[in-house]
Amino acid sequence: MKLAYSNEFKIKVLKYLEKVGSVAKTAHEFGVHPSTIYGWKAIGVEGFSRHFASQSDAPIEDLQKRIRQLERENSVLREAAKLFLNNDEAWYI
């Protein structure tokens, strides 16, 4: 099974690698296969930092847009429920 590591974790591993200088020691310390670390090393801290920054900005705007859409849908559904239940039976809405 392939594990998915966060970019934050990858950056932490690469910074440790820079400090220690040994892929084998870093792999043992973090429980990551050495070949995985070599792959991350090829991308570099800067590569993961750019990707991490771009990932963290976009979803917030998308989520806020989705929240507004769901709030509008919820409002429409509440009004439809009131009409369907003739307002007298809509005490729980």
N, C-alpha and C positions, 0 to 999 in steps of 0.2 A: 504494500500500500504506500502510495506516494504522500508524503507529508507536505502541508502547506505552511511555510514559515512567513511570518509578517516581515515587512521591510524593516521595521524597527528592530526586530531580532537580528536580521541579517547585518544591519549596520553595527549593532552591538558586537556581533561575532567578528566582523572585519576590523573594527577598532581594537578589539582584543588581540587579533592576529597581528596587527601592526605593532602593538606593544610587545608581544611575546616573540614574534618572528617565526613561529613553528606551526605549520598546518596540523601536524599530528597532535601536538599538545592542545591546540585550539579545538580540534575535533573531539578529543577526549573530554575536554572541559565542558563543552556544550552538548555533547552527545549527537553530533552531526557527522555524517560520513565525510572523510577528507575530500573525495571527489566533488561533493556538493560545495564545500568551501572553496575549492579551486574555481568552480564555476562562478561563485559569488565574487571571488577575487578579480576575475576577468571583468566583471561589470563595475566593481569598485563602489566605494562609499558614496561618491558623488552621484553615480548612476542611480543607486537606490534612494538617495536623498531627494533627487529630482522627482523620481517616480512617487515617492512617499508624499511629497508636498503636493503634487498634482492630484493624487488620489484623495487627499484629505479635504481639498477645497470643493471639488465638483459634487460629491454626494450630498453635502449640506443643502446646496441650492436645489438639487433634485428632490430631496426629502421635504423641504419647505413647500415646494410646488405641489408635491403629492398630498401633503397635509391640507393645503388650501382646497385642492380638488375633493378630497374626502369630506371636508367640512361642508362644502356646497352640496355634495351628494347626500350627506346626512340630513341637512336642512330640507332638501326636497323629499326625502323619505319620511321625515317627521310630518310634513304637511300632507303627504299622501295618506299616511296612517290616520291623521285627524279626519280627513275627508272620508276615508273608508269606514271609520268607526263612528261617524256622525258626531264628533266632538264630545259627546257625553261619555263615551266609553274610552276616551283617550286620556284618562287620568294618569296613566303610567308613563306617558311620553314627556 
